[in-house]
């Protein structure tokens, strides 16, 4: 009798272990895959931070022109698209994919572009512009145009002017007007199968989401670069640097 009870207890315990495993394993793998996905997103964020710094630096050297800023941003995002090989061909392929991602973000409905120039604004440009001879990249000789001057800032008139920045009235000087600030947006593709759908359906596409995430949701709906259903999360960054060349407006300032 005692032997039968002992065997029953062993079978009962084995059944309990099986039930506990069925419950615990999905939770364990969910946490494990979440950690892996978070590490990929962290890498994307770190890459975007550095790329944004390189982009704003290119803007300071190229008259705050949007084309130069976007080109530098795409080059900075190349590491996310590199394969095992680090050769020139692999780099060129990764650069093509980075530029395609940039163009895809800009083409989405409601997109405010992957790069937004926060400062100087068009209001700032209007207040501080002067007509001088400036030679832009690709030009053979200087041309007379309106710019925010960058030379001898220490000795220029420090008079305050009222301008609009981020929708509010602020008083700035010519030195402030030579500060270039940009915000960037990148749509990072979630890489963990199964978890990507779960995160998208429960967090990224549910309730009130940011304007940046709505752009990346549109990228998801469009199918992304691969032409199939992928899921994207918005990654943003910003950077500030003093201009090293005159600010030239070509309808790109906010």
C-alpha positions as CSV (number, residue, x, y, z in Angstrom):
1,X,0.0,0.0,0.0
2,X,2.8,2.4,1.0
3,X,4.6,1.6,-2.3
4,X,1.5,2.5,-4.3
5,X,1.2,5.8,-2.6
6,X,4.8,6.5,-3.2
7,X,4.5,5.9,-6.9
8,X,1.4,8.1,-7.1
9,X,3.2,11.0,-5.4
10,X,6.1,10.6,-7.9
11,X,3.8,10.7,-10.9
12,X,1.9,13.6,-9.3
13,X,5.1,15.6,-8.8
14,X,6.3,14.9,-12.4
15,X,3.0,16.2,-13.7
16,X,3.3,19.3,-11.6
17,X,6.8,19.9,-12.9
18,X,5.5,19.6,-16.5
19,X,2.7,22.1,-15.9
20,X,5.1,24.6,-14.2
21,X,7.5,24.2,-17.2
22,X,4.7,24.9,-19.7
23,X,3.8,28.1,-17.8
24,X,7.4,29.3,-17.1
25,X,9.1,28.6,-20.4
26,X,7.1,31.1,-22.5
27,X,7.7,33.8,-19.9
28,X,11.4,33.0,-19.8
29,X,11.7,33.1,-23.6
30,X,9.7,36.3,-23.7
31,X,12.1,38.0,-21.3
32,X,15.1,36.5,-23.1
33,X,14.0,37.7,-26.5
34,X,13.0,41.1,-25.0
35,X,16.6,41.5,-23.8
36,X,18.0,40.6,-27.2
37,X,15.6,43.0,-29.0
38,X,16.4,45.8,-26.5
39,X,20.1,45.4,-27.2
40,X,19.5,45.8,-31.0
41,X,17.4,48.9,-30.3
42,X,20.1,50.3,-28.0
43,X,22.7,49.8,-30.8
44,X,20.4,51.6,-33.2
45,X,20.0,54.5,-30.8
46,X,23.8,54.7,-30.2
47,X,24.4,54.7,-33.9
48,X,21.8,57.4,-34.5
49,X,23.3,59.6,-31.8
50,X,26.7,59.4,-33.5
51,X,25.2,59.9,-37.0
52,X,23.3,62.9,-35.8
53,X,26.5,64.5,-34.4
54,X,28.2,63.9,-37.8
55,X,25.1,65.3,-39.6
56,X,25.1,68.5,-37.6
57,X,28.8,68.9,-38.0
58,X,28.4,68.6,-41.8
59,X,25.6,71.2,-41.6
60,X,27.9,73.7,-39.8
61,X,30.5,73.3,-42.5
62,X,28.1,73.5,-45.4
63,X,25.9,76.6,-44.7
64,X,23.2,74.6,-42.8
65,X,22.1,73.0,-46.1
66,X,19.7,70.1,-45.7
67,X,21.3,68.0,-48.4
68,X,24.7,67.9,-46.7
69,X,23.1,67.1,-43.4
70,X,21.0,64.2,-44.8
71,X,24.0,62.8,-46.7
72,X,26.1,62.7,-43.5
73,X,23.2,61.1,-41.6
74,X,22.9,58.3,-44.1
75,X,26.6,57.6,-44.0
76,X,26.5,57.6,-40.2
77,X,23.8,54.9,-40.2
78,X,25.7,52.6,-42.5
79,X,26.9,50.3,-39.6
80,X,23.4,49.2,-39.0
81,X,23.3,47.8,-42.6
82,X,26.7,46.2,-42.9
83,X,27.0,42.5,-43.3
84,X,29.8,40.2,-42.2
85,X,32.1,41.6,-44.8
86,X,33.7,45.0,-44.2
87,X,34.9,45.6,-47.7
88,X,34.2,48.5,-50.0
89,X,31.4,46.6,-51.9
90,X,29.7,45.8,-48.6
91,X,30.0,49.4,-47.5
92,X,28.4,50.7,-50.8
93,X,25.5,48.2,-50.4
94,X,24.9,49.3,-46.9
95,X,25.1,53.0,-47.9
96,X,22.5,52.4,-50.6
97,X,20.2,50.7,-48.0
98,X,20.7,53.6,-45.5
99,X,19.8,56.2,-48.2
100,X,16.8,54.1,-49.2
101,X,15.6,54.0,-45.6
102,X,16.1,57.8,-45.4
103,X,14.0,58.3,-48.5
104,X,11.3,55.9,-47.3
105,X,10.9,57.9,-44.0
106,X,10.7,61.2,-45.9
107,X,8.0,59.8,-48.3
108,X,5.6,58.6,-45.6
109,X,2.3,60.6,-45.1
110,X,2.6,63.0,-42.2
111,X,6.3,62.7,-42.1
112,X,8.3,65.7,-40.9
113,X,11.3,64.2,-42.6
114,X,14.2,62.2,-41.0
115,X,16.0,65.5,-40.4
116,X,14.4,68.6,-39.0
117,X,16.4,71.8,-38.5
118,X,15.1,73.3,-35.2
119,X,17.4,76.3,-35.2
120,X,18.0,78.7,-36.8
121,X,14.4,79.3,-37.9
122,X,13.2,81.2,-40.9
123,X,12.2,84.0,-38.5
124,X,15.8,84.1,-37.2
125,X,17.2,84.2,-40.7
126,X,14.9,87.1,-41.6
127,X,16.0,89.1,-38.6
128,X,19.8,88.6,-39.0
129,X,20.4,88.1,-42.7
130,X,22.9,90.2,-44.6
131,X,23.7,90.3,-48.3
132,X,27.3,89.1,-48.8
133,X,29.3,87.3,-51.4
134,X,29.3,83.6,-50.6
135,X,30.6,80.6,-52.5
136,X,28.7,77.4,-51.8
137,X,30.0,73.9,-52.3
138,X,30.0,73.0,-56.0
139,X,30.1,76.6,-57.2
140,X,33.0,78.1,-59.2
141,X,32.8,81.6,-57.8
142,X,31.1,83.5,-55.0
143,X,27.6,84.9,-55.5
144,X,25.8,87.7,-53.8
145,X,23.1,86.2,-51.5
146,X,21.4,86.7,-48.1
147,X,23.0,84.7,-45.3
148,X,23.4,84.9,-41.5
149,X,27.1,86.0,-41.3
150,X,29.5,83.9,-39.3
151,X,32.7,86.0,-39.4
152,X,33.9,88.0,-36.4
153,X,31.0,87.1,-34.2
154,X,32.7,88.4,-31.1
155,X,32.7,91.9,-32.5
156,X,29.3,91.9,-34.1
157,X,26.3,93.8,-32.7
158,X,25.0,91.8,-29.7
159,X,21.5,93.5,-29.9
160,X,18.6,91.2,-29.1
161,X,16.1,90.4,-31.8
162,X,12.7,88.8,-31.2
163,X,12.3,85.6,-33.3
164,X,10.1,82.5,-33.3
165,X,11.6,79.2,-32.2
166,X,9.4,76.1,-31.6
167,X,6.3,78.3,-31.9
168,X,7.4,80.7,-29.1
169,X,8.8,84.2,-29.2
170,X,12.4,84.4,-27.9
171,X,15.1,87.1,-27.9
172,X,18.3,86.0,-29.5
173,X,21.6,87.6,-30.6
174,X,23.7,87.1,-33.8
175,X,25.8,84.6,-31.8
176,X,22.6,82.6,-30.9
177,X,21.5,82.8,-34.6
178,X,24.7,80.9,-35.5
179,X,23.8,77.8,-33.5
180,X,22.6,74.9,-35.6
181,X,20.3,72.4,-33.9
182,X,18.8,69.4,-35.6
183,X,16.5,66.6,-34.7
184,X,16.6,63.2,-36.4
185,X,14.3,60.3,-36.8
186,X,15.1,56.7,-37.9
187,X,12.8,53.7,-38.1
188,X,14.5,50.7,-36.6
189,X,13.2,47.3,-37.7
190,X,12.4,44.9,-34.9
191,X,14.4,41.7,-35.5
192,X,12.9,39.1,-33.1
193,X,10.3,36.9,-34.8
194,X,7.0,36.7,-32.9
195,X,8.0,39.4,-30.4
196,X,8.0,42.0,-33.1
197,X,4.3,41.4,-33.8
198,X,3.5,41.4,-30.1
199,X,5.2,44.7,-29.4
200,X,3.7,46.3,-32.5
201,X,0.2,45.2,-31.7
202,X,0.2,46.0,-28.0
203,X,2.5,49.0,-27.7
204,X,3.6,50.7,-31.0
205,X,0.2,50.7,-32.7
206,X,-2.2,51.0,-29.7
207,X,-3.5,54.2,-28.1
208,X,-1.8,57.5,-28.2
209,X,1.7,57.2,-29.9
210,X,4.1,59.9,-30.8
211,X,4.2,61.6,-34.2
212,X,7.5,59.9,-34.9
213,X,6.1,56.5,-34.2
214,X,3.1,57.1,-36.5
215,X,5.6,57.7,-39.3
216,X,7.3,54.4,-38.5
217,X,3.9,52.7,-38.3
218,X,3.3,54.0,-41.8
219,X,6.7,52.4,-42.8
220,X,5.4,49.2,-41.3
221,X,2.2,49.3,-43.2
222,X,4.1,50.0,-46.4
223,X,6.2,46.9,-45.9
224,X,9.5,48.5,-45.3
225,X,12.5,48.0,-47.5
226,X,12.1,44.2,-47.8
227,X,8.7,44.4,-49.4
228,X,7.2,42.2,-46.7
229,X,5.6,42.9,-43.3
230,X,8.2,44.1,-41.0
231,X,7.7,46.1,-37.8
232,X,9.5,49.3,-37.0
233,X,10.0,51.4,-33.9
234,X,10.9,55.1,-33.9
235,X,14.3,56.1,-32.7
236,X,15.1,59.8,-32.3
237,X,18.1,62.0,-31.5
238,X,19.2,65.6,-31.6
239,X,22.5,67.5,-31.7
240,X,23.7,71.2,-31.4
241,X,26.8,72.8,-32.8
242,X,28.0,76.3,-33.6
243,X,28.1,77.2,-37.3
244,X,31.5,77.3,-39.1
245,X,30.1,78.9,-42.2
246,X,27.4,81.4,-43.1
247,X,23.8,80.1,-42.8
248,X,22.2,80.0,-46.2
249,X,18.4,79.5,-46.5
250,X,16.9,77.6,-49.4
251,X,13.4,77.2,-48.1
252,X,14.5,74.5,-45.6
253,X,14.4,76.5,-42.3
254,X,11.3,76.0,-40.1
